[in-house]
Amino acid sequence: MELNSLFSRDEHFSTSPSSRSQTRFIQTNKDLQLTVTEEVQLEEEDEFNWKFKNENNIARVFHSKQLIFDDYKDRVEFFPEDLSLVLKNVTPSDSGIYTAVLSGNTDVTHAKYDVRVQDPVSPVLLSLDSVFNSPESCNFNASCTTELSPSISRSFTCDRRTCEEASPAPSDPASSLHLYLSDMLIICNHSNHVSRTEDTKEIREVCSLLGTARIGLIVGVIVLFLGFLCFTVVLWKRLWRRRIIRENTVDLW
């Protein structure tokens, strides 16, 4: 059994002070641990229940006896010593409200969780095109696209320092797709509350084309200049030799 630690990537939660509930995110097929957040004093006539959506009973303690209900017998481990439980291999259908309720003269809720099961995000592909280089700048278009269906894609216009989105970002609370620049990298990031993946390219791979073009131009100019200089020197030497020969011929006469 794989039990997630409190600060693992597979499971995250936040607390709502007003309702004393916790929103917990967990990755599909992981194991979810639910604990009682307050000390519980069980009297002889008291009954303690873990419930799902206030309708489905998961586990119960009554008269020092514990019971796991049929729908959860193969999926739940219950620990009566601290009244916690582990729900194994969660699926999206396990998303919902879980409560720990002590029933006596009145019902008292000792823990409440809003569990949201999410699939890991799909890999992403970063692609670059329309690179425009000049001595002053390096501009390019970048696309960040998820590999699996349904595909999500976002397009950006970038320079060496910043990127701006070509169109408004889609509203998708389940996951987010971002593109940003670091000192050396162009980064396409796909993430949700339980997982993340990214694709990167080095900025110099894109903008070095500018340096290469400028170097090539400079080298070309130098080669042409040296060629012209050599041609001029050779021509000058030939003309000089002809002049010397003519002068010597005149002297002989």
N, C-alpha and C positions, 0 to 999 in steps of 0.2 A: 504494500500500500504506500502511495506517495502522498505524504501530508505536507502541505505547504506551510512555510514559516510565515510569520506575520508580515515581513517586509519583502517577500518574494515578488517577482514580476508576475507570477500567475494569479496573485490575489491581492487586491487593494481595497481599503475601506476608508470612509470618512464618517465623522460623527455629526449628527444634528442635535445641538444642545436642547432645542425647544421640545423635541419629541423623544429625545434620548434614543433615537434609532440610528443605526449604522447602515450606510450604503456600501455594499461590498461587491467588488468586481472579481470574477474568477474565470479562468480559462476553461473552455470545454474539455471534458475528460480528466480534469484534475479532481482532487479530493478537497471538500470544503469542511472546515472545522467551525462549529458554532459553540460559543461558550456563554455561560451566564455572567452578566456583567456586574451583578450584585450578589452579596451573600444571601443564601436562601436557608431559612430555618423550617425544616419539614416537621410538622406535628403529626401525631398518629392519624388524625382524620383528614389531613391535607392530601391533595392530589397535584402532582406536577406533570405538565404536558409540554412537549415540543409540538408546535402546530405549523402547518403550511397554509398560507392564505386564510387563516382562521377557520378553515373547513376540514382539512385533512390532518388527522392525528399521525404523528411520526413515532413518538416514544412517550412512555408514561411511567411514573413511579407512584405507587399507591400501597399503603400498608407495608412499606419496605420491600415491595416486589416491583420488578421492572418488566416492562412489556414493550416490544417493538411491533408495530402494526404490520399487517400482511404486506401492504404495498411497499414497505421499506425493509423487510426482513433481510433481503440479500444485498442491500445497499447501505445500511446504516450500522455504525458501531456506536453504542451508547455507553457512557461512563458514569454510573450512578454516584461515584464518590464526589465528583464535581459537577454533575448534571450536564456535562458537555456531550456533544455528539459529532460524528464525522459522517458526512454524506459522500459516498464514493462515486467517481466517474460522472460528474455532473453534466447535464445537457441543457440546451436552451430552455427546455420545458421546465427545468428546475428554477427558473427565474421567478422571483416573487417575494412576498413577505413571510418571514419566519419569526415566530414568537415563542418565548419561554414563559409559560403562565402557571402560577401557583394558585390553586383553587381551594379555598376554605370557606369561611363566612363570606368572603368576597374574592373576586378574581384580581390578582396582581400580576402585571407583566414585568418580568425581571430581565428580559432581553428582547430586542426587536431588531431584525436585520432585513434590509431591502437588498436581496441578492440578485445580481445581474450577471448571467453567464454569457461570455462572449467567445467567439471563435478567434483564433490567432489571425492577424492580418496577413494578406497575401504578399508575396515578393513584389518589388517595384522595378521599373526600368527607367533609367534616365537617358534621354536622347537630346542631342544638340544639333542645331542647324542654323542656316542663315548667319554665318559668322561674318562680321564686317570689321576689318582692321584698318586703322589709320595711325599716323604717328601720335595722335593725341588720345585715342581711345580704342577699346576692344568691346564691341557689342555683339550679342548673340541671342538666339531664341532657345529656350529650354523647355522640354516636356517631361512631366513626371507621370507615369502610367502604371497602374496595377496590372500584374500579369494574368491573374485569374478572373474569370467571369463571375459577376458582372464587372466589367472593367470601369475604372475611374481614372480620369485623366485631367491634368491641369497644365496650362501653358503659361510661360513667363517670358518677359523680355528683360535681359540682364546686361549689365556692364561689369567692370572689374570689381565693383564694390557692392552693388545692390541688385535686387530682382523685383520686378513689379508684375503682378498677374494680369494677363491679357483680358480676362473676363472675371466676373464675380465668382468667388469660391462657392461650390455646391454646399448645401446644408445637409450634413450627414453626421448626426450625433454619435453614431456607432464607431466611426473611425475618422482619422484626419490624414490629409496628404499635404505635405509642405515641401517647399524648395527654398534653400537658403545658401549663402556663401560663408565660408570660413576664410581664414588667411590663405589657405592653399587649395581648398576643395570646393566643388559644387556638390551639394548634398540634397538628394531626394529622399524624404523620410515618410514612411507610412506607419501609423501607430494607432492603437486604441489603449484602453486602460490595462490590458493584460499582455500586450506584445508589441514589438516594433521591428521594422526591417528597413534597410536603406540601400541605396545605390549611389556611388560617388564617382566623380571624375576630377582630375587635377586641373586647376584653372590654367596652368601653363601649357597643358595639352591643347587648349583652345586658343589662348592668346599668344602662345609662342609662335603661331603662324605669322604674326605681325613681325616679331623679331627676325624670323627666318627670311621673310620677304625683304625686309630692310637690309639685312646682311647680304642677301643675294644681289640686291640692287647696287649696294656699295661695292661689292666685289666686281660686279659687271662693269661699273664705271671705272674702277681702278684698272681692270684688265684692258679696257678700251684705251684708257689714257696711256698705259705703258706701251700698248701696241702702237699707238700714234707716235709716242716719243721715240720708240725704237725705229719706226719707219722714217721719222724726221732725221734722226742721227745717221742712219744708213744713207739716206738721200744726200744729206749734207756732206758726208765723207766722199761719196761718189763725185759730187760736183766739185769738191775741193781737189780731188785727185785729177780730174779733167783739167781744171784750171792750172795746176802745177805742170801737167804734161804739156799744155799749150805754151806756157811761159818758157819751159825748157826748150821746146821746139823753136820758138822765135829766137832765143839766144844762140842756138846752133847756126842759124842763118846769119 
